[in-house]
Amino acid sequence: MKQFYRIGYLLLLLLSISVNAQEAEAPASTGGPSAEDLAKQLANPVANLISVPFQNNFDFNVGPNDGFRYNLNVQPVLPFSFNSKWNLISRTIVPFITQKDVLYDGDCANGLGDIVQSFFFSPKDPTPSGIVWGVGPVFLLNTASENELGANTWAIGPNAVFLKLSGQYTYGGLVNHMWSYAGKGDDISATFFQPFCTYATPNGASYTIASENTQSWRNDIFGGFIGLYYAKVVQISKQTVQLGGGPKVYYGNNPLNPEFGFRANVILLFPK
């Protein structure tokens, strides 16, 4: 487990460095969007921005055995121009998981979890009042390398995102529902809801409060967390990145909920 603490310390160090990292070399200096523009686009799940987030989640005192779980989500976001008025946004979550003492005392599992693939059809321009939205399908792929790391089933459903752009603020929510249709695992009928609010500053910093909630209708289990995050768009050599992180506090009746956690993000940006 010590290796994961070391990873956490390294990510915290990177976050602290980001506060002062090459602010003089803002992305706009190369003719691209400003750091503020990029921070605002990153708060929008259907923005026309190619990005590759590496989301590191450290969760402690997980379940009845006070286990530990580290989850690295690689989340490439790829926008495509569908026609003159619409974009198609592909959002993929590829989880790599290490957990110990989560399901039972002494268990240890490492490997790939279930991939979640979402597509959103979204208008290229917001409404005159600043409303942005997108709808499309979401898929749960049975890709876990070990049974303990996934649902052992395939699922599909609708997902949608609605948000408002208001000056320095971006706020809204993302929701999906999935039903299982194949696989050997338990049947799934689950709703996911993620409300969020981000305040972006002119120097590329952003402050976000968000929660991620899942309601399992088959067994009446609800679980989620609320997170407070700070992030900063910086230039490292020739690569534009956003570094950020913050604490997570869990709630609900899910028996496998952690007591607390920490998230650290490293997001590679490829503005057009």
Buried (B, 14 or more C-beta within 10 A) or exposed (E): EEEBEEBBEEBEEBBEBBEEBEBEBBBBEEEBBBBBBBBBBBBBBBBBBBBBBBBBBBBEBBBEBEBBBBBBBBBBBBBEEEEEEEBBBBBBBBBBBBBBBBBEEEEEBBBBBBBBBBBBBBBBEBEEEEEBBBBBBBBBBBBBBBEBBBBBBBBBBEBBBBBBBEEBBBBBBBBBBBBBEEBEBEBBBBBBBBBBBBBBEEEBBBBBBBBBBBBBBEEEBBBBBBBBBBBBBBBBEEEBBBBBBBEBBBEBEBEBBBEBBBBBBBBBBEBE
